[in-house]
């Protein structure tokens, strides 16, 4: 039986300079192929609201959706570490956050939960961590705050916003998170903050200098109506979904993806 990756393994990979390959996963069929391809981390993202349910945002996804899709992934995988998003309005108080995080672990089979945001979610993170549940943070473009942000826009473009992001990243690390996702921020900003942290960072539209990369699986298979600028079609030139997943893992590990064209200055 394959050894399941744990949070300390991701930290060891950062220390060793080995890139972490992560993809979204929402069902057993994709999860099996992703594990066979050597994907290190499977993210059961609330992006399923847009990818699977056809919504225009992630905001209607609920805790029952997340438990359901996490359970399909977790029951067929052995090696990958499974991170599950806590959906919109599921962590408004520390007590609510702990209860929902516990359900994602106990009923869904997740190994770690992911919360979006900085200072406002510190109390929730501290409560979850204090009860033995690993947490992943998420800064930059936070899709659950899409109405506040005014759209899907690159974040961290001003000196003030970069300073705030660095401070919040350090706050999150101090609160006990074990990994941090950066979404759609300038590559130099992601590198600077990554170098300041002892925990691994996983980027999506954040440049090659993050400790790992994540993409929505359907995006990197060319299935989306409009492919994000930070993505690449890995199915093109490969003869199967499995081959595309393998090509992605190889490209992340050897640092050939993302290229400059897949990031922001």
MARDOVO-702626 format. One record per atom (N, C-alpha, C): residue in three letters; y, x, z; atom name; residue number from 1. Coordinates in steps of 0.001 Angstrom, whole numbers. Atoms other than C-alpha are relative to their C-alpha. Example, Ala and Ser with C-alpha at 12.3 -4.5 7.8 and 13.67 -1.06 7.14 Angstrom:
<sites>
ALA_-1190_890_0_N_1
ALA_-4500_12300_7800_CA_1
ALA_1200_900_0_C_1
SER_-1190_-820_-60_N_2
SER_-1060_13670_7140_CA_2
SER_1090_-770_730_C_2
</sites>
This chain:
<sites>
UNK_-1196_846_0_N_1
UNK_0_0_0_CA_1
UNK_1247_882_0_C_1
UNK_-1222_-787_98_N_2
UNK_3430_1337_-939_CA_2
UNK_828_-150_1267_C_2
UNK_-867_7_-1175_N_3
UNK_5781_2248_1884_CA_3
UNK_1319_-691_-348_C_3
UNK_-1252_702_238_N_4
UNK_8727_-130_2112_CA_4
UNK_1177_896_355_C_4
UNK_-1211_-747_-296_N_5
UNK_12090_1573_1885_CA_5
UNK_770_-687_1126_C_5
UNK_-780_509_-1114_N_6
UNK_14215_1192_5005_CA_6
UNK_1417_563_-75_C_6
UNK_-1398_-430_34_N_7
UNK_17877_1727_5814_CA_7
UNK_118_1510_148_C_7
UNK_-97_-1453_-176_N_8
UNK_17254_5299_6969_CA_8
UNK_-405_740_-1270_C_8
UNK_361_-627_1277_N_9
UNK_15651_6038_3592_CA_9
UNK_1202_50_-931_C_9
UNK_-1198_4_848_N_10
UNK_18868_5029_1814_CA_10
UNK_984_1067_460_C_10
UNK_-889_-1045_-528_N_11
UNK_20880_7299_4112_CA_11
UNK_-525_1375_-374_C_11
UNK_605_-1281_392_N_12
UNK_18430_10130_3410_CA_12
UNK_232_281_-1483_C_12
UNK_-258_-172_1424_N_13
UNK_18871_9538_-332_CA_13
UNK_1440_442_-228_C_13
UNK_-1409_-427_114_N_14
UNK_22653_9829_53_CA_14
UNK_126_1472_372_C_14
UNK_-103_-1379_-476_N_15
UNK_22274_13060_2004_CA_15
UNK_-620_982_-983_C_15
UNK_697_-869_953_N_16
UNK_19896_14464_-607_CA_16
UNK_630_-26_-1388_C_16
UNK_-633_111_1317_N_17
UNK_22126_13435_-3521_CA_17
UNK_-829_-766_-1009_C_17
UNK_817_827_904_N_18
UNK_19496_11062_-4973_CA_18
UNK_635_-1371_-131_C_18
UNK_-646_1275_245_N_19
UNK_21058_8018_-6574_CA_19
UNK_-945_-1166_303_C_19
UNK_739_1214_-363_N_20
UNK_19955_4552_-5407_CA_20
UNK_125_-1006_-1137_C_20
UNK_10_971_1098_N_21
UNK_18935_2144_-8187_CA_21
UNK_-239_-1396_559_C_21
UNK_64_1361_-526_N_22
UNK_19579_-1498_-7336_CA_22
UNK_243_-995_-1126_C_22
UNK_-217_1099_934_N_23
UNK_19327_-4713_-9363_CA_23
UNK_-78_-1319_752_C_23
UNK_188_1328_-568_N_24
UNK_19733_-8382_-8575_CA_24
UNK_-1389_-510_-354_C_24
UNK_1329_576_211_N_25
UNK_16490_-10312_-8267_CA_25
UNK_-21_-1373_646_C_25
UNK_-32_1366_-500_N_26
UNK_16024_-14036_-7871_CA_26
UNK_-1359_-702_-15_C_26
UNK_1296_674_110_N_27
UNK_12345_-14762_-8574_CA_27
UNK_-1130_1028_-40_C_27
UNK_1163_-875_-105_N_28
UNK_8832_-13351_-8370_CA_28
UNK_-279_765_-1293_C_28
UNK_356_-656_1259_N_29
UNK_8403_-12563_-12067_CA_29
UNK_859_1230_-253_C_29
UNK_-881_-1153_164_N_30
UNK_11450_-10307_-12299_CA_30
UNK_-236_1024_1100_C_30
UNK_191_-921_-1124_N_31
UNK_10814_-8821_-8856_CA_31
UNK_-1198_912_-221_C_31
UNK_1195_-823_277_N_32
UNK_7331_-7639_-9868_CA_32
UNK_312_1108_-1007_C_32
UNK_-351_-978_1023_N_33
UNK_8682_-5918_-12968_CA_33
UNK_972_1050_538_C_33
UNK_-977_-936_-559_N_34
UNK_11574_-4368_-11071_CA_34
UNK_-668_992_935_C_34
UNK_721_-932_-873_N_35
UNK_9251_-2914_-8471_CA_35
UNK_-816_988_-841_C_35
UNK_789_-877_862_N_36
UNK_6965_-1532_-11201_CA_36
UNK_890_1044_-674_C_36
UNK_-931_-910_673_N_37
UNK_10012_53_-12854_CA_37
UNK_584_1051_946_C_37
UNK_-496_-974_-960_N_38
UNK_10893_1895_-9649_CA_38
UNK_1366_-313_577_C_38
UNK_-1275_388_-600_N_39
UNK_13990_-55_-8568_CA_39
UNK_-111_127_1517_C_39
UNK_49_-277_-1437_N_40
UNK_14822_994_-5000_CA_40
UNK_384_-1200_852_C_40
UNK_-554_1104_-790_N_41
UNK_16790_-2022_-3791_CA_41
UNK_116_-1233_-876_C_41
UNK_-154_1278_688_N_42
UNK_16577_-5662_-4845_CA_42
UNK_1015_-829_769_C_42
UNK_-1042_819_-600_N_43
UNK_19680_-7725_-4156_CA_43
UNK_-181_-1448_-440_C_43
UNK_40_1436_277_N_44
UNK_19109_-11453_-3921_CA_44
UNK_1434_-492_189_C_44
UNK_-1429_259_-70_N_45
UNK_22707_-12237_-4765_CA_45
UNK_346_-1467_-134_C_45
UNK_-475_1368_213_N_46
UNK_24639_-15448_-4483_CA_46
UNK_543_-177_-1413_C_46
UNK_-275_91_1436_N_47
UNK_25435_-14629_-8108_CA_47
UNK_-986_-931_-697_C_47
UNK_963_944_568_N_48
UNK_22408_-16854_-8697_CA_48
UNK_681_-1332_-315_C_48
UNK_-731_1230_293_N_49
UNK_24906_-19722_-8596_CA_49
UNK_522_-26_-1419_C_49
UNK_-515_-100_1355_N_50
UNK_26383_-18501_-11856_CA_50
UNK_-1115_283_-999_C_50
UNK_1033_-458_929_N_51
UNK_23308_-16859_-13405_CA_51
UNK_-1090_-1051_-208_C_51
UNK_1118_944_84_N_52
UNK_20651_-19482_-12625_CA_52
UNK_442_-1460_18_C_52
UNK_-386_1396_-190_N_53
UNK_22545_-22634_-11664_CA_53
UNK_1090_-456_-962_C_53
UNK_-985_359_1004_N_54
UNK_25251_-22489_-14343_CA_54
UNK_1384_-304_520_C_54
UNK_-1325_240_-570_N_55
UNK_28245_-22666_-12014_CA_55
UNK_982_1070_-479_C_55
UNK_-1018_-965_405_N_56
UNK_31517_-20864_-12659_CA_56
UNK_382_961_1118_C_56
UNK_-225_-883_-1140_N_57
UNK_31674_-19308_-9174_CA_57
UNK_-1265_30_849_C_57
UNK_1138_-70_-924_N_58
UNK_29309_-18425_-6331_CA_58
UNK_158_-970_1172_C_58
UNK_-398_694_-1221_N_59
UNK_30935_-20853_-3919_CA_59
UNK_-879_-1174_395_C_59
UNK_815_1158_-361_N_60
UNK_28497_-23772_-4115_CA_60
UNK_-1391_392_508_C_60
UNK_1313_-452_-468_N_61
UNK_25449_-21643_-3210_CA_61
UNK_-75_-148_1519_C_61
UNK_137_215_-1443_N_62
UNK_24093_-22501_244_CA_62
UNK_-1131_828_592_C_62
UNK_990_-820_-704_N_63
UNK_21823_-20933_2833_CA_63
UNK_-1429_-357_-421_C_63
UNK_1337_416_433_N_64
UNK_18832_-22965_1630_CA_64
UNK_-354_640_-1343_C_64
UNK_215_-699_1267_N_65
UNK_19236_-21552_-1894_CA_65
UNK_-394_1452_255_C_65
UNK_226_-1423_-244_N_66
UNK_19333_-18023_-494_CA_66
UNK_-1358_250_647_C_66
UNK_1329_-137_-617_N_67
UNK_16249_-18495_1691_CA_67
UNK_-1087_-201_-1058_C_67
UNK_988_327_1037_N_68
UNK_14337_-20042_-1230_CA_68
UNK_-199_1160_-964_C_68
UNK_129_-1073_989_N_69
UNK_15094_-17271_-3732_CA_69
UNK_-430_1315_646_C_69
UNK_440_-1210_-692_N_70
UNK_14673_-14489_-1175_CA_70
UNK_-1492_-30_253_C_70
UNK_1434_99_-288_N_71
UNK_11227_-15770_-266_CA_71
UNK_-838_259_-1245_C_71
UNK_746_-249_1238_N_72
UNK_10132_-15675_-3917_CA_72
UNK_-63_1485_-313_C_72
UNK_-38_-1442_247_N_73
UNK_11191_-12035_-4187_CA_73
UNK_-830_745_1032_C_73
UNK_626_-782_-1069_N_74
UNK_9910_-10847_-825_CA_74
UNK_-1522_-132_22_C_74
UNK_1446_182_-116_N_75
UNK_6412_-12283_-1117_CA_75
UNK_-793_807_-1032_C_75
UNK_742_-757_1020_N_76
UNK_5549_-10169_-4191_CA_76
UNK_326_1490_4_C_76
UNK_-435_-1403_25_N_77
UNK_7251_-6851_-3356_CA_77
UNK_-468_760_1231_C_77
UNK_399_-861_-1105_N_78
UNK_6125_-3946_-1202_CA_78
UNK_1007_1120_241_C_78
UNK_-847_-1179_-194_N_79
UNK_8358_-908_-1823_CA_79
UNK_1497_-284_94_C_79
UNK_-1458_130_-7_N_80
UNK_11899_-2149_-2570_CA_80
UNK_548_-551_1319_C_80
UNK_-738_595_-1103_N_81
UNK_14347_-2800_237_CA_81
UNK_720_-1231_-549_C_81
UNK_-550_1265_485_N_82
UNK_15509_-6412_-102_CA_82
UNK_1240_-362_808_C_82
UNK_-1266_423_-602_N_83
UNK_19137_-7277_599_CA_83
UNK_318_-1402_-506_C_83
UNK_-344_1371_391_N_84
UNK_20217_-10922_617_CA_84
UNK_1443_-311_375_C_84
UNK_-1363_431_-278_N_85
UNK_23731_-12284_345_CA_85
UNK_23_-1152_993_C_85
UNK_-324_1173_-807_N_86
UNK_25003_-14540_3086_CA_86
UNK_1033_-797_-794_C_86
UNK_-869_754_902_N_87
UNK_26604_-17353_1069_CA_87
UNK_1303_-452_655_C_87
UNK_-1312_511_-409_N_88
UNK_30084_-18814_1297_CA_88
UNK_-125_-964_1173_C_88
UNK_-96_855_-1187_N_89
UNK_30910_-20442_4660_CA_89
UNK_-1246_55_883_C_89
UNK_1190_-108_-848_N_90
UNK_27689_-19211_6296_CA_90
UNK_183_1000_1129_C_90
UNK_-232_-969_-1077_N_91
UNK_29314_-16636_8610_CA_91
UNK_1434_-97_518_C_91
UNK_-1378_227_-453_N_92
UNK_32573_-18211_9802_CA_92
UNK_193_330_1473_C_92
UNK_-42_-433_-1393_N_93
UNK_31759_-17482_13447_CA_93
UNK_-1151_964_227_C_93
UNK_1062_-967_-299_N_94
UNK_29643_-14768_15029_CA_94
UNK_-1327_-709_262_C_94
UNK_1228_731_-309_N_95
UNK_27137_-17318_16316_CA_95
UNK_-636_-584_-1255_C_95
UNK_512_550_1252_N_96
UNK_26815_-19047_12953_CA_96
UNK_-586_1106_-870_C_96
UNK_464_-1124_803_N_97
UNK_26454_-15679_11233_CA_97
UNK_-1364_488_472_C_97
UNK_1280_-469_-538_N_98
UNK_23652_-14585_13537_CA_98
UNK_-1124_-974_-320_C_98
UNK_1030_992_283_N_99
UNK_21760_-17838_13093_CA_99
UNK_-445_28_-1446_C_99
UNK_341_-14_1417_N_100
UNK_21926_-17722_9308_CA_100
UNK_-630_1317_-425_C_100
UNK_625_-1291_299_N_101
UNK_21150_-14003_9139_CA_101
UNK_-1446_8_469_C_101
UNK_1363_72_-517_N_102
UNK_18103_-14626_11298_CA_102
UNK_-914_-805_-900_C_102
UNK_808_817_902_N_103
UNK_16889_-17319_8906_CA_103
UNK_-338_770_-1278_C_103
UNK_255_-764_1218_N_104
UNK_17263_-15028_5892_CA_104
UNK_-1061_1072_227_C_104
UNK_1026_-995_-333_N_105
UNK_15140_-12408_7644_CA_105
UNK_-1339_-676_275_C_105
UNK_1256_612_-453_N_106
UNK_12532_-14684_9281_CA_106
UNK_-632_-906_-1045_C_106
UNK_530_946_976_N_107
UNK_12159_-17363_6591_CA_107
UNK_17_552_-1418_C_107
UNK_-114_-524_1355_N_108
UNK_13304_-15495_3502_CA_108
UNK_-743_1304_-221_C_108
UNK_674_-1289_147_N_109
UNK_11745_-12118_4207_CA_109
UNK_921_1133_-405_C_109
UNK_-949_-1070_308_N_110
UNK_14938_-10102_3626_CA_110
UNK_-128_1126_1020_C_110
UNK_-53_-1143_-916_N_111
UNK_15293_-6634_5154_CA_111
UNK_1420_254_490_C_111
UNK_-1410_-239_-304_N_112
UNK_19111_-6665_5240_CA_112
UNK_800_-1160_-553_C_112
UNK_-884_1054_513_N_113
UNK_21908_-9210_4831_CA_113
UNK_1330_618_-389_C_113
UNK_-1281_-518_487_N_114
UNK_25203_-8702_2992_CA_114
UNK_1104_-1013_220_C_114
UNK_-1182_820_-234_N_115
UNK_28583_-10069_4031_CA_115
UNK_1171_582_-774_C_115
UNK_-1186_-439_718_N_116
UNK_31780_-9923_1994_CA_116
UNK_1200_85_935_C_116
UNK_-1260_-76_-716_N_117
UNK_35068_-8732_3430_CA_117
UNK_66_1124_1013_C_117
UNK_-251_-1088_-933_N_118
UNK_36591_-6362_5942_CA_118
UNK_250_-483_1408_C_118
UNK_-335_284_-1395_N_119
UNK_38375_-6945_9230_CA_119
UNK_-378_-1411_458_C_119
UNK_332_1346_-473_N_120
UNK_37861_-10752_9343_CA_120
UNK_-1479_-216_331_C_120
UNK_1434_221_-244_N_121
UNK_34056_-10368_9383_CA_121
UNK_-591_1010_991_C_121
UNK_513_-1024_-918_N_122
UNK_33799_-7532_11914_CA_122
UNK_-780_-605_1158_C_122
UNK_679_608_-1139_N_123
UNK_32848_-9824_14808_CA_123
UNK_-1382_-512_-396_C_123
UNK_1293_501_478_N_124
UNK_30091_-11445_12740_CA_124
UNK_-975_1153_-214_C_124
UNK_850_-1162_246_N_125
UNK_28747_-8048_11668_CA_125
UNK_-495_598_1310_C_125
UNK_384_-579_-1283_N_126
UNK_28760_-6701_15220_CA_126
UNK_-1053_-851_703_C_126
UNK_974_913_-630_N_127
UNK_26872_-9779_16457_CA_127
UNK_-1370_120_-671_C_127
UNK_1270_-115_733_N_128
UNK_24232_-9499_13728_CA_128
UNK_-670_1336_298_C_128
UNK_541_-1337_-240_N_129
UNK_23797_-5737_14198_CA_129
UNK_-542_125_1419_C_129
UNK_422_-84_-1402_N_130
UNK_23548_-6104_17986_CA_130
UNK_-1339_-672_236_C_130
UNK_1284_691_-124_N_131
UNK_20540_-8351_17426_CA_131
UNK_-1068_573_-925_C_131
UNK_1045_-729_710_N_132
UNK_18651_-5836_15311_CA_132
UNK_-157_-314_-1468_C_132
UNK_73_334_1422_N_133
UNK_19428_-7091_11803_CA_133
UNK_929_933_-776_C_133
UNK_-860_-895_787_N_134
UNK_20700_-4493_9286_CA_134
UNK_961_-783_-890_C_134
UNK_-1049_662_769_N_135
UNK_23902_-5380_7458_CA_135
UNK_542_936_-1077_C_135
UNK_-690_-676_1091_N_136
UNK_25394_-4338_4118_CA_136
UNK_1372_-639_-147_C_136
UNK_-1340_518_223_N_137
UNK_29147_-4678_3602_CA_137
UNK_312_-129_-1479_C_137
UNK_-405_217_1400_N_138
UNK_31032_-5593_413_CA_138
UNK_1520_-40_-48_C_138
UNK_-1448_-81_145_N_139
UNK_34592_-4565_-458_CA_139
UNK_385_94_-1477_C_139
UNK_-491_1_1375_N_140
UNK_36755_-4650_-3567_CA_140
UNK_134_-1427_-486_C_140
UNK_59_1373_494_N_141
UNK_36274_-7731_-5719_CA_141
UNK_-1070_-742_795_C_141
UNK_930_791_-813_N_142
UNK_34700_-10215_-3308_CA_142
UNK_-29_-1418_-573_C_142
UNK_18_1267_744_N_143
UNK_33591_-13236_-5366_CA_143
UNK_174_-1253_845_C_143
UNK_-186_1183_-841_N_144
UNK_33585_-15613_-2393_CA_144
UNK_1477_-263_312_C_144
UNK_-1448_148_-205_N_145
UNK_37352_-15037_-2155_CA_145
UNK_738_-135_-1325_C_145
UNK_-537_-14_1349_N_146
UNK_37926_-15637_-5853_CA_146
UNK_1300_-790_-132_C_146
UNK_-1222_801_99_N_147
UNK_40586_-18327_-5342_CA_147
UNK_1175_733_650_C_147
UNK_-1051_-794_-651_N_148
UNK_42539_-16096_-2954_CA_148
UNK_411_1182_-879_C_148
UNK_-281_-1160_842_N_149
UNK_42253_-13129_-5333_CA_149
UNK_666_-385_-1316_C_149
UNK_-632_468_1227_N_150
UNK_43407_-15239_-8279_CA_150
UNK_-783_308_-1259_C_150
UNK_838_-271_1163_N_151
UNK_40484_-14413_-10548_CA_151
UNK_-827_1252_199_C_151
UNK_883_-1168_-63_N_152
UNK_37949_-11699_-11276_CA_152
UNK_770_1220_-490_C_152
UNK_-908_-1091_335_N_153
UNK_40354_-8771_-11190_CA_153
UNK_-396_1285_725_C_153
UNK_232_-1296_-627_N_154
UNK_40037_-5066_-10442_CA_154
UNK_854_99_1256_C_154
UNK_-693_-150_-1271_N_155
UNK_40978_-4343_-6829_CA_155
UNK_272_1487_281_C_155
UNK_-272_-1378_-373_N_156
UNK_42396_-1197_-5206_CA_156
UNK_864_743_-995_C_156
UNK_-842_-626_1025_N_157
UNK_45082_-507_-7785_CA_157
UNK_1343_474_541_C_157
UNK_-1236_-458_-614_N_158
UNK_47952_118_-5373_CA_158
UNK_-325_911_1177_C_158
UNK_205_-914_-1133_N_159
UNK_48390_2780_-2711_CA_159
UNK_-266_-770_1285_C_159
UNK_187_809_-1206_N_160
UNK_48633_99_-28_CA_160
UNK_-1400_-597_62_C_160
UNK_1326_624_9_N_161
UNK_45434_-1646_-1110_CA_161
UNK_-1109_1030_169_C_161
UNK_992_-1068_-172_N_162
UNK_43538_1653_-1293_CA_162
UNK_-84_407_1473_C_162
UNK_-25_-355_-1419_N_163
UNK_44636_2558_2232_CA_163
UNK_-707_-1062_836_C_163
UNK_655_1091_-726_N_164
UNK_43540_-868_3477_CA_164
UNK_-1510_45_-211_C_164
UNK_1430_-37_293_N_165
UNK_40159_-541_1738_CA_165
UNK_-691_1138_738_C_165
UNK_565_-1132_-730_N_166
UNK_39537_2899_3245_CA_166
UNK_-111_-321_1488_C_166
UNK_22_348_-1423_N_167
UNK_40456_1657_6722_CA_167
UNK_-1082_-1029_305_C_167
UNK_1009_1030_-239_N_168
UNK_38223_-1396_6373_CA_168
UNK_-1409_560_-175_C_168
UNK_1312_-632_165_N_169
UNK_35318_706_5077_CA_169
UNK_-397_744_1270_C_169
UNK_292_-730_-1235_N_170
UNK_35575_2880_8174_CA_170
UNK_-255_-954_1159_C_170
UNK_235_1018_-1017_N_171
UNK_35811_-216_10391_CA_171
UNK_-1410_-580_-116_C_171
UNK_1330_564_231_N_172
UNK_32681_-1642_8807_CA_172
UNK_-1089_989_410_C_172
UNK_974_-1009_-400_N_173
UNK_30824_1626_9280_CA_173
UNK_-82_83_1520_C_173
UNK_-37_-47_-1462_N_174
UNK_31907_1729_12926_CA_174
UNK_-689_-1226_602_C_174
UNK_626_1234_-482_N_175
UNK_30701_-1878_13326_CA_175
UNK_-1517_22_-160_C_175
UNK_1445_-165_84_N_176
UNK_27238_-735_12272_CA_176
UNK_-659_-308_-1314_C_176
UNK_655_265_1279_N_177
UNK_26717_-1544_8607_CA_177
UNK_-778_1234_-459_C_177
UNK_866_-1086_459_N_178
UNK_24031_556_6890_CA_178
UNK_203_340_-1470_C_178
UNK_-302_-246_1407_N_179
UNK_25309_331_3294_CA_179
UNK_1241_-805_-343_C_179
UNK_-1240_668_377_N_180
UNK_28455_-766_1469_CA_180
UNK_84_-114_-1515_C_180
UNK_-178_254_1431_N_181
UNK_28884_-2366_-1965_CA_181
UNK_1485_52_-338_C_181
UNK_-1341_2_569_N_182
UNK_32050_-1601_-3951_CA_182
UNK_-64_-699_-1346_C_182
UNK_5_731_1271_N_183
UNK_32785_-4063_-6749_CA_183
UNK_1371_66_-664_C_183
UNK_-1192_-6_841_N_184
UNK_35359_-3507_-9497_CA_184
UNK_1198_643_692_C_184
UNK_-1117_-791_-508_N_185
UNK_37520_-784_-7988_CA_185
UNK_90_1276_-831_C_185
UNK_-125_-1227_789_N_186
UNK_38899_2359_-9659_CA_186
UNK_-999_1068_441_C_186
UNK_1023_-1015_-296_N_187
UNK_36299_5123_-9901_CA_187
UNK_488_1069_973_C_187
UNK_-456_-1011_-954_N_188
UNK_38481_7722_-8115_CA_188
UNK_90_-522_1434_C_188
UNK_-75_603_-1335_N_189
UNK_38979_5322_-5188_CA_189
UNK_-1400_-98_610_C_189
UNK_1373_95_-479_N_190
UNK_35245_4700_-4905_CA_190
UNK_-529_1361_421_C_190
UNK_441_-1355_-344_N_191
UNK_34574_8444_-4913_CA_191
UNK_622_458_1307_C_191
UNK_-696_-437_-1199_N_192
UNK_37185_9124_-2250_CA_192
UNK_-586_-642_1254_C_192
UNK_523_692_-1182_N_193
UNK_35852_6471_135_CA_193
UNK_-1458_364_234_C_193
UNK_1408_-410_-128_N_194
UNK_32213_7370_-578_CA_194
UNK_-110_1331_731_C_194
UNK_21_-1320_-625_N_195
UNK_32960_10950_435_CA_195
UNK_390_-48_1480_C_195
UNK_-449_130_-1386_N_196
UNK_34509_9715_3698_CA_196
UNK_-1045_-645_905_C_196
UNK_974_774_-773_N_197
UNK_31462_7690_4777_CA_197
UNK_-1328_728_113_C_197
UNK_1348_-547_-161_N_198
UNK_28070_8711_6140_CA_198
UNK_-1056_-972_-496_C_198
UNK_923_1002_532_N_199
UNK_26473_5466_4921_CA_199
UNK_77_-12_-1522_C_199
UNK_-21_30_1466_N_200
UNK_25508_4991_1240_CA_200
UNK_868_-1121_-550_C_200
UNK_-757_1014_723_N_201
UNK_27802_3146_-1154_CA_201
UNK_-743_-337_-1291_C_201
UNK_646_473_1228_N_202
UNK_26470_1078_-4043_CA_202
UNK_1069_-680_-840_C_202
UNK_-1101_476_817_N_203
UNK_28848_426_-6909_CA_203
UNK_-413_-928_-1123_C_203
UNK_106_812_1207_N_204
UNK_29231_-2211_-9559_CA_204
UNK_1406_-40_-598_C_204
UNK_-1330_-186_537_N_205
UNK_32145_-1335_-11788_CA_205
UNK_847_889_890_C_205
UNK_-708_-881_-938_N_206
UNK_33057_1449_-9352_CA_206
UNK_-250_1475_-290_C_206
UNK_151_-1399_389_N_207
UNK_32090_4632_-11180_CA_207
UNK_-1293_649_433_C_207
UNK_1263_-702_-176_N_208
UNK_29279_7150_-11128_CA_208
UNK_-116_705_1340_C_208
UNK_25_-785_-1228_N_209
UNK_30235_8783_-7835_CA_209
UNK_-402_-785_1237_C_209
UNK_621_734_-1099_N_210
UNK_28960_5965_-5639_CA_210
UNK_-1423_535_197_C_210
UNK_1346_-503_-287_N_211
UNK_25632_6760_-3987_CA_211
UNK_-1082_-767_-738_C_211
UNK_946_792_772_N_212
UNK_23938_4037_-5985_CA_212
UNK_736_-956_-915_C_212
UNK_-568_968_944_N_213
UNK_24475_1406_-8662_CA_213
UNK_-764_-1308_102_C_213
UNK_639_1305_84_N_214
UNK_23784_-2312_-8898_CA_214
UNK_581_-743_-1195_C_214
UNK_-426_900_1066_N_215
UNK_23936_-4685_-11852_CA_215
UNK_-741_-1325_155_C_215
UNK_730_1262_124_N_216
UNK_23040_-8319_-12356_CA_216
UNK_-1049_194_-1088_C_216
UNK_1103_-275_931_N_217
UNK_19643_-8122_-14052_CA_217
UNK_211_-678_-1346_C_217
UNK_-190_721_1262_N_218
UNK_20486_-10766_-16635_CA_218
UNK_1117_619_-840_C_218
UNK_-1064_-678_741_N_219
UNK_23676_-8887_-17561_CA_219
UNK_-540_1215_-739_C_219
UNK_476_-1246_620_N_220
UNK_21872_-5599_-18209_CA_220
UNK_-1147_-237_-974_C_220
UNK_979_373_1027_N_221
UNK_19281_-7449_-20294_CA_221
UNK_667_-702_-1192_C_221
UNK_-722_617_1110_N_222
UNK_21996_-8839_-22580_CA_222
UNK_-108_-1504_-52_C_222
UNK_216_1439_-22_N_223
UNK_21368_-12420_-21475_CA_223
UNK_1272_-801_286_C_223
UNK_-1224_699_-385_N_224
UNK_24917_-13252_-20367_CA_224
UNK_812_-378_-1231_C_224
UNK_-853_428_1107_N_225
UNK_27334_-15148_-22592_CA_225
UNK_1053_1052_-307_C_225
UNK_-982_-1063_172_N_226
UNK_29885_-12394_-22031_CA_226
UNK_-363_1140_944_C_226
UNK_416_-1127_-834_N_227
UNK_28727_-8991_-20819_CA_227
UNK_1216_643_667_C_227
UNK_-1118_-666_-688_N_228
UNK_30996_-7457_-18146_CA_228
UNK_243_1390_-572_C_228
UNK_-350_-1306_569_N_229
UNK_32839_-4317_-19223_CA_229
UNK_-701_1143_730_C_229
UNK_650_-1058_-775_N_230
UNK_31110_-2333_-16458_CA_230
UNK_-1513_43_-224_C_230
UNK_1442_108_211_N_231
UNK_27659_-3260_-17759_CA_231
UNK_-412_625_-1325_C_231
UNK_597_-508_1235_N_232
UNK_25356_-1903_-20459_CA_232
UNK_-1258_-798_-292_C_232
UNK_1203_731_406_N_233
UNK_22641_-3711_-22419_CA_233
UNK_-1165_981_-94_C_233
UNK_1125_-931_-44_N_234
UNK_19505_-1792_-21438_CA_234
UNK_-1216_-513_-766_C_234
UNK_1112_504_807_N_235
UNK_17192_-4089_-23387_CA_235
UNK_132_452_-1452_C_235
UNK_-227_-499_1356_N_236
UNK_18781_-2948_-26642_CA_236
UNK_-613_1390_-148_C_236
UNK_676_-1273_205_N_237
UNK_16591_-140_-27972_CA_237
UNK_-1284_156_779_C_237
UNK_1270_5_-730_N_238
UNK_13725_-956_-25621_CA_238
UNK_-812_-1223_-410_C_238
UNK_852_1055_555_N_239
UNK_10745_-3137_-26459_CA_239
UNK_-482_-1024_1014_C_239
UNK_430_967_-1011_N_240
UNK_10304_-5024_-23190_CA_240
UNK_987_6_1164_C_240
UNK_-833_66_-1203_N_241
UNK_12056_-6122_-20017_CA_241
UNK_-368_1132_945_C_241
UNK_429_-1095_-865_N_242
UNK_9963_-3618_-18057_CA_242
UNK_594_1328_-475_C_242
UNK_-566_-1240_539_N_243
UNK_11093_-807_-20357_CA_243
UNK_1499_76_261_C_243
UNK_-1444_25_-280_N_244
UNK_14717_-1897_-19899_CA_244
UNK_277_338_1451_C_244
UNK_-164_-310_-1420_N_245
UNK_14360_-1821_-16123_CA_245
UNK_-257_1490_257_C_245
UNK_306_-1429_-170_N_246
UNK_12777_1650_-16325_CA_246
UNK_1143_862_-532_C_246
UNK_-1112_-757_579_N_247
UNK_15592_2880_-18579_CA_247
UNK_1212_-34_924_C_247
UNK_-1107_119_-947_N_248
UNK_18132_1594_-16073_CA_248
UNK_-203_937_1187_C_248
UNK_283_-863_-1147_N_249
UNK_16457_3369_-13161_CA_249
UNK_209_1466_-368_C_249
UNK_-159_-1387_452_N_250
UNK_16293_6622_-15124_CA_250
UNK_1463_364_-178_C_250
UNK_-1412_-274_270_N_251
UNK_19940_6349_-16171_CA_251
UNK_824_101_1284_C_251
UNK_-692_-102_-1290_N_252
UNK_21106_5737_-12600_CA_252
UNK_-362_1310_691_C_252
UNK_466_-1196_-710_N_253
UNK_18985_8561_-11216_CA_253
UNK_556_1284_-617_C_253
UNK_-498_-1231_629_N_254
UNK_20133_11131_-13797_CA_254
UNK_1521_-29_-234_C_254
UNK_-1467_129_23_N_255
UNK_23764_9931_-13546_CA_255
UNK_576_-182_-1398_C_255
UNK_-526_289_1329_N_256
UNK_24038_9037_-17231_CA_256
UNK_583_-1410_-83_C_256
UNK_-642_1306_-153_N_257
UNK_24999_5504_-16149_CA_257
UNK_499_-125_1436_C_257
UNK_-930_464_1030_N_258
UNK_27647_4421_-15557_CA_258
UNK_775_1146_-640_C_258
UNK_-905_-919_673_N_259
UNK_29697_6294_-18135_CA_259
UNK_1442_-424_277_C_259
UNK_-1408_282_-260_N_260
UNK_33484_6395_-18032_CA_260
UNK_410_-1374_-514_C_260
UNK_-362_1282_596_N_261
UNK_33688_3336_-20283_CA_261
UNK_-442_-1185_835_C_261
UNK_501_1079_-841_N_262
UNK_31843_1298_-17642_CA_262
UNK_752_-99_1327_C_262
UNK_-756_25_-1248_N_263
UNK_34452_1921_-14946_CA_263
UNK_1475_-223_-234_C_263
UNK_-1442_233_42_N_264
UNK_38129_1625_-14164_CA_264
UNK_727_1217_584_C_264
UNK_-781_-1143_-481_N_265
UNK_40749_4362_-13719_CA_265
UNK_1027_-431_1059_C_265
</sites>
